[in-house]
Amino acid sequence: MIADRFRYVRHAARSLPWRLAAGAGLLAGDERPVQFVIEKADWAIRWVGENVRDVIEPMAPGLVATTTDPYRHVGKVVHYGSQYMWLAWEPHISGSNRAVTSFFHGKREDGDAVSRHIDRFLASVPRLAKIVTAASLVEDRLIAWGVPRDKIARIPIGVDTTLFRPPGDAERVAARSAHGLSPDAVVVGSFQKDGVGWGDGMEPKRIKGPDIFLKVIADLKRDLPVHVFLTGPARGFVKKGLDDMGVPFTHVYADSHAELARCYHALDLYLVTSREEGGPMGLMESMASGVPVVSSDVGMARDLIESRVTGGLVPSEDVPAFSRQARNILSLPDRAEILCGKAREAVKVADWQVVGVQHYERVYRPLVRA
């Protein structure tokens, strides 16, 4: 939940050994003029920071480092991996830094806590040199809230299009066989965390739309041999719902990005049923992997999907539209060769190499020179 994330980063900021840190030596990475603040957890914000750093390093050696300790920096460009991190650290950082933050998602309709967070964020905008957002939908939202257009850089969340790629016939058969999936099953994927917390996930995270996912699956199962493929933690709510309706499912924990890429090879369809997103990463990974996607109109979906050309785009919470688009895509002749090929071409704008260069050219280089 948003409140959980904010409490986590706020606690990290408040629990610093300030008096010791004031006289401490700098970390090796602190010498670099750009510091990307990541989470200690192995999750999306860490992946973004590390990929951006690694792409830029050959172009501008020694320019970008990742850090989990932004309080140490003076006179640097400091890029906070989320607006929650930025607001948690803002009271404690040096005014000599040029601050950048990513703002991936959030709208007032998401609740009172989010609305208060947005108010705090907007009050902090004068301290920010740049705001990076991934989606035109969110960019338009920021501008409507009064954020100056020239402070915003729209740069996609990235995907490794070399690792996430369409499988060959033998790879597809092997992926399905490895997980005991019938050749005749329509395998529908959902690779995200959609439960509250890091436990069994029996409490649904509403923003991720697991309730919508179950309704779509219930409709599809009426005439299709659906098998649901899940990855990720906290999936208990969805698993119970599938059990209750008698839909078979597979749930795995991918230990690496390479293993996750092989999971996509088993799919016939991927669903993004969220009510709000920044990307999500599953959208880009599916498109790069040659898996047809039907997504609600959230995050980057409208920037990448043209219905029946590169996937299916539907209004949020519109279960009949989800089912209709899914059936249309699954019935298209040569869909893997045509639709999925076009989807893979469309998502190349989000390849990490492109994303890293855009961070360098549009954000870091101008600010380092300022």
C-alpha positions as CSV (number, residue, x, y, z in Angstrom):
1,M,0.0,0.0,0.0
2,I,1.1,3.6,-0.5
3,A,1.0,4.3,3.2
4,D,3.3,1.3,3.8
5,R,5.8,2.4,1.2
6,F,5.9,6.0,2.7
7,R,6.3,4.7,6.3
8,Y,9.2,2.5,5.1
9,V,11.2,5.3,3.4
10,R,10.3,7.8,6.2
11,H,11.6,5.5,8.8
12,A,14.9,5.0,6.9
13,A,15.3,8.8,6.7
14,R,14.6,9.4,10.3
15,S,16.8,6.6,11.7
16,L,20.1,7.9,10.3
17,P,23.2,8.2,12.6
18,W,23.3,12.0,11.8
19,R,26.1,13.0,14.1
20,L,28.3,10.1,13.0
21,A,27.5,10.7,9.4
22,A,28.5,14.4,9.6
23,G,32.1,13.5,10.1
24,A,32.2,10.2,8.2
25,G,34.3,9.6,5.1
26,L,32.4,9.4,1.8
27,L,31.6,6.1,0.2
28,A,33.5,5.4,-3.1
29,G,30.3,6.0,-5.1
30,D,29.9,9.4,-3.5
31,E,32.6,10.8,-5.7
32,R,30.3,10.5,-8.7
33,P,28.4,13.6,-9.7
34,V,25.1,11.8,-10.2
35,Q,23.6,9.6,-7.4
36,F,20.5,7.5,-8.1
37,V,18.8,6.7,-4.8
38,I,17.5,3.1,-4.9
39,E,15.8,0.8,-2.4
40,K,17.7,-1.9,-0.6
41,A,15.0,-4.3,-1.6
42,D,15.5,-6.2,-4.9
43,W,12.5,-4.6,-6.6
44,A,11.6,-2.2,-9.4
45,I,13.2,1.0,-8.1
46,R,16.5,-0.8,-7.7
47,W,16.3,-2.3,-11.2
48,V,15.6,1.0,-12.8
49,G,18.6,2.7,-11.0
50,E,21.0,-0.1,-11.7
51,N,20.1,-0.4,-15.4
52,V,20.3,3.3,-16.0
53,R,23.7,3.4,-14.3
54,D,25.0,0.5,-16.3
55,V,23.9,1.9,-19.7
56,I,25.4,5.3,-19.0
57,E,28.8,4.0,-17.6
58,P,30.4,3.2,-21.0
59,M,29.2,6.6,-22.4
60,A,30.2,8.7,-19.4
61,P,32.5,6.7,-17.1
62,G,32.3,7.7,-13.4
63,L,29.2,9.8,-13.9
64,V,26.4,7.8,-12.2
65,A,26.4,5.7,-9.0
66,T,23.5,4.1,-7.1
67,T,23.1,4.7,-3.4
68,T,20.8,3.9,-0.5
69,D,22.2,6.7,1.6
70,P,21.3,10.1,0.0
71,Y,22.1,12.1,3.1
72,R,25.8,11.8,2.4
73,H,25.8,13.9,-0.7
74,V,26.6,17.6,-1.2
75,G,26.7,19.5,-4.5
76,K,25.5,16.5,-6.5
77,V,22.6,15.6,-8.9
78,V,20.6,13.3,-6.7
79,H,17.9,11.3,-8.4
80,Y,15.3,9.7,-6.0
81,G,13.8,6.5,-7.4
82,S,10.3,7.4,-6.4
83,Q,8.3,10.5,-5.2
84,Y,7.9,8.7,-1.8
85,M,11.6,8.5,-1.3
86,W,12.0,12.1,-2.3
87,L,9.4,13.4,0.2
88,A,10.9,11.2,3.0
89,W,14.4,12.5,2.4
90,E,13.6,16.1,1.4
91,P,13.8,17.6,4.9
92,H,17.3,16.1,5.5
93,I,19.2,16.8,2.3
94,S,21.7,19.5,1.4
95,G,20.3,22.5,-0.4
96,S,23.4,22.4,-2.6
97,N,22.1,19.3,-4.4
98,R,20.1,19.4,-7.7
99,A,17.2,17.1,-6.9
100,V,15.5,14.8,-9.4
101,T,12.7,12.4,-8.6
102,S,10.8,9.8,-10.5
103,F,7.0,10.1,-10.3
104,F,5.5,6.9,-11.7
105,H,1.8,6.9,-10.5
106,G,-0.8,8.3,-8.2
107,K,-4.0,10.2,-8.6
108,R,-6.4,11.9,-6.1
109,E,-9.1,9.3,-6.9
110,D,-6.9,6.7,-5.2
111,G,-7.9,7.9,-1.8
112,D,-7.4,10.5,0.9
113,A,-3.8,9.3,1.7
114,V,-2.8,9.6,-1.9
115,S,-4.4,13.0,-2.2
116,R,-2.5,14.3,0.8
117,H,0.7,12.8,-0.6
118,I,0.1,14.7,-3.9
119,D,-0.4,17.9,-2.1
120,R,2.9,17.5,-0.3
121,F,4.6,16.6,-3.5
122,L,3.3,19.6,-5.3
123,A,4.5,21.8,-2.5
124,S,8.0,20.4,-3.0
125,V,8.2,20.9,-6.7
126,P,10.1,24.2,-6.4
127,R,13.0,22.3,-4.9
128,L,13.1,19.8,-7.8
129,A,15.3,20.4,-10.8
130,K,13.6,17.6,-12.8
131,I,10.7,15.1,-12.5
132,V,11.0,11.9,-14.5
133,T,7.8,10.1,-15.4
134,A,7.2,7.1,-17.7
135,A,3.8,7.6,-19.1
136,S,2.0,10.3,-21.1
137,L,-1.1,9.8,-18.9
138,V,0.9,10.7,-15.8
139,E,2.8,13.5,-17.6
140,D,-0.6,15.1,-18.5
141,R,-1.8,14.7,-14.9
142,L,1.3,16.5,-13.5
143,I,0.9,19.4,-16.0
144,A,-2.8,19.7,-15.0
145,W,-1.8,19.9,-11.4
146,G,0.4,22.9,-12.2
147,V,3.9,21.3,-12.5
148,P,5.9,23.3,-15.1
149,R,6.1,21.4,-18.4
150,D,9.9,22.1,-18.7
151,K,10.5,20.3,-15.3
152,I,9.1,17.1,-16.7
153,A,11.1,14.5,-18.7
154,R,8.9,11.6,-19.9
155,I,11.2,8.5,-20.2
156,P,9.8,5.0,-20.3
157,I,10.4,2.3,-17.7
158,G,12.8,0.0,-19.4
159,V,13.0,-3.6,-20.4
160,D,15.8,-5.8,-21.6
161,T,14.7,-6.8,-25.1
162,T,17.6,-9.1,-25.4
163,L,16.7,-11.2,-22.4
164,F,12.9,-10.8,-22.9
165,R,12.4,-12.1,-26.4
166,P,9.9,-14.4,-28.2
167,P,10.7,-18.1,-27.7
168,G,11.4,-20.6,-30.5
169,D,9.0,-23.5,-30.8
170,A,11.2,-25.8,-28.8
171,E,11.6,-23.2,-26.0
172,R,7.9,-22.7,-25.8
173,V,7.2,-26.5,-25.5
174,A,10.0,-26.8,-22.9
175,A,8.6,-23.9,-20.8
176,R,5.1,-25.4,-20.7
177,S,6.4,-28.9,-20.1
178,A,8.6,-27.6,-17.2
179,H,5.5,-26.4,-15.4
180,G,3.2,-29.2,-16.3
181,L,1.0,-27.1,-18.6
182,S,-1.2,-28.9,-21.2
183,P,-0.5,-28.1,-24.8
184,D,-4.2,-27.4,-25.2
185,A,-4.5,-25.0,-22.2
186,V,-5.0,-21.3,-22.7
187,V,-2.3,-20.1,-20.3
188,V,-3.0,-16.6,-19.0
189,G,-0.2,-14.8,-17.1
190,S,-0.2,-12.4,-14.2
191,F,3.3,-11.7,-12.9
192,Q,3.0,-9.1,-10.2
193,K,2.6,-8.5,-6.5
194,D,-1.1,-7.8,-5.9
195,G,-1.5,-8.5,-2.2
196,V,-0.8,-6.2,0.7
197,G,2.5,-6.8,2.5
198,W,5.0,-9.5,1.9
199,G,3.1,-12.4,3.5
200,D,0.5,-14.7,1.9
201,G,-1.3,-11.7,0.3
202,M,-4.8,-12.6,1.3
203,E,-5.7,-8.9,1.6
204,P,-5.9,-7.6,-2.0
205,K,-4.0,-4.5,-3.1
206,R,-6.9,-2.8,-4.8
207,I,-4.8,-0.5,-7.0
208,K,-3.4,-3.7,-8.8
209,G,-6.9,-4.9,-9.6
210,P,-6.8,-8.6,-8.5
211,D,-10.6,-8.5,-8.1
212,I,-10.9,-7.5,-11.8
213,F,-8.5,-10.2,-12.8
214,L,-10.6,-12.9,-11.2
215,K,-13.8,-11.5,-12.8
216,V,-12.1,-11.6,-16.3
217,I,-10.9,-15.2,-15.7
218,A,-14.3,-16.2,-14.6
219,D,-15.8,-15.0,-17.8
220,L,-13.1,-16.5,-20.0
221,K,-13.4,-19.9,-18.4
222,R,-17.0,-20.2,-19.7
223,D,-15.7,-21.3,-23.1
224,L,-11.9,-21.5,-22.9
225,P,-9.7,-24.1,-21.2
226,V,-8.0,-21.4,-19.0
227,H,-4.9,-22.1,-16.9
228,V,-3.6,-19.2,-14.9
229,F,0.2,-18.7,-14.5
230,L,1.3,-16.6,-11.5
231,T,4.6,-15.4,-10.3
232,G,5.6,-13.1,-7.5
233,P,4.9,-12.8,-3.8
234,A,1.6,-12.1,-2.0
235,R,-0.7,-13.8,-4.4
236,G,-3.0,-15.4,-1.9
237,F,-6.2,-13.5,-2.8
238,V,-6.0,-14.5,-6.4
239,K,-5.1,-18.1,-5.6
240,K,-8.1,-18.5,-3.3
241,G,-10.3,-16.9,-5.9
242,L,-9.1,-19.3,-8.6
243,D,-9.6,-22.3,-6.2
244,D,-13.1,-21.1,-5.5
245,M,-14.1,-21.1,-9.1
246,G,-12.2,-24.3,-10.0
247,V,-9.6,-22.7,-12.4
248,P,-6.3,-24.5,-12.4
249,F,-3.2,-22.4,-11.8
250,T,0.5,-22.5,-11.4
251,H,2.4,-20.3,-9.0
252,V,6.2,-20.0,-9.1
253,Y,8.8,-17.7,-7.6
254,A,11.3,-16.7,-10.3
255,D,14.8,-16.5,-8.8
256,S,16.2,-14.4,-11.5
257,H,15.3,-12.2,-14.5
258,A,16.4,-15.1,-16.8
259,E,14.0,-17.5,-15.1
260,L,11.2,-14.9,-15.3
261,A,11.8,-14.5,-19.0
262,R,11.4,-18.3,-19.4
263,C,8.0,-18.0,-17.6
264,Y,6.7,-15.7,-20.3
265,H,7.5,-18.4,-22.9
266,A,4.7,-20.5,-21.5
267,L,2.0,-17.9,-21.9
268,D,-0.8,-17.4,-24.5
269,L,-2.0,-14.1,-23.0
270,Y,-1.0,-11.6,-20.3
271,L,-3.5,-9.5,-18.4
272,V,-2.9,-6.1,-16.7
273,T,-6.1,-5.4,-14.8
274,S,-4.7,-2.6,-12.5
275,R,-6.5,0.6,-11.6
276,E,-3.3,2.6,-11.6
277,E,0.3,1.8,-12.7
278,G,3.5,3.5,-13.6
279,G,4.5,0.9,-16.2
280,P,4.0,-1.8,-15.3
281,M,7.1,-3.8,-16.0
282,G,5.0,-6.8,-16.9
283,L,3.5,-4.9,-19.8
284,M,6.9,-4.3,-21.5
285,E,8.2,-7.7,-20.6
286,S,5.2,-9.4,-22.2
287,M,5.4,-7.3,-25.4
288,A,9.1,-7.9,-25.7
289,S,8.6,-11.7,-25.1
290,G,6.0,-12.0,-27.9
291,V,3.0,-12.5,-25.5
292,P,-0.2,-10.8,-26.4
293,V,-1.3,-8.3,-23.8
294,V,-4.7,-6.9,-22.8
295,S,-4.3,-4.0,-20.4
296,S,-6.4,-1.5,-18.7
297,D,-5.7,2.1,-19.7
298,V,-3.1,2.7,-17.0
299,G,0.6,3.7,-16.9
300,M,2.4,3.2,-20.2
301,A,-0.3,1.1,-21.8
302,R,-1.8,3.8,-24.0
303,D,1.7,4.8,-25.2
304,L,2.5,1.2,-26.4
305,I,-0.7,-0.5,-27.2
306,E,-2.9,0.0,-30.2
307,S,-5.9,-2.4,-29.9
308,R,-5.8,-5.4,-32.2
309,V,-2.4,-4.1,-33.6
310,T,0.0,-4.4,-30.7
311,G,-2.4,-5.7,-28.0
312,G,-5.7,-4.8,-26.4
313,L,-6.4,-1.6,-24.5
314,V,-9.6,-1.3,-22.4
315,P,-11.1,1.1,-19.8
316,S,-10.1,0.4,-16.3
317,E,-12.6,-2.0,-14.5
318,D,-14.4,-2.9,-17.7
319,V,-14.6,-6.6,-17.4
320,P,-16.7,-7.3,-20.6
321,A,-14.2,-5.2,-22.6
322,F,-11.3,-7.3,-21.1
323,S,-13.0,-10.5,-22.1
324,R,-13.9,-9.3,-25.5
325,Q,-10.4,-8.1,-26.3
326,A,-8.9,-11.3,-25.0
327,R,-11.1,-13.5,-27.1
328,N,-10.5,-11.3,-30.2
329,I,-6.7,-11.6,-29.8
330,L,-6.8,-15.3,-29.0
331,S,-8.8,-15.9,-32.2
332,L,-6.6,-13.9,-34.5
333,P,-4.9,-16.0,-37.2
334,D,-1.1,-16.0,-37.0
335,R,-1.4,-13.7,-33.9
336,A,2.1,-14.6,-32.7
337,E,3.7,-13.7,-36.0
338,I,1.7,-10.5,-36.7
339,L,0.4,-8.9,-33.5
340,C,3.2,-10.0,-31.3
341,G,5.8,-9.0,-33.9
342,K,4.4,-5.5,-34.0
343,A,4.2,-5.4,-30.2
344,R,7.9,-6.2,-29.9
345,E,8.8,-3.5,-32.4
346,A,6.6,-1.0,-30.4
347,V,8.2,-1.8,-27.1
348,K,11.8,-1.2,-28.3
349,V,11.4,2.5,-27.4
350,A,11.6,1.2,-23.8
351,D,14.7,-0.9,-24.2
352,W,17.1,-0.1,-21.4
353,Q,19.7,1.2,-23.8
354,V,17.3,3.8,-25.1
355,V,16.1,4.6,-21.6
356,G,19.6,5.0,-20.2
357,V,20.6,7.4,-23.0
358,Q,17.5,9.5,-22.4
359,H,18.3,9.8,-18.7
360,Y,21.9,10.9,-19.7
361,E,20.9,13.4,-22.4
362,R,17.7,14.9,-21.0
363,V,18.3,14.8,-17.2
364,Y,21.9,14.2,-16.0
365,R,24.1,15.9,-18.5
366,P,22.2,19.3,-18.5
367,L,22.1,19.3,-14.7
368,V,25.8,18.4,-14.2
369,R,26.7,21.2,-16.5
370,A,24.4,23.7,-14.8
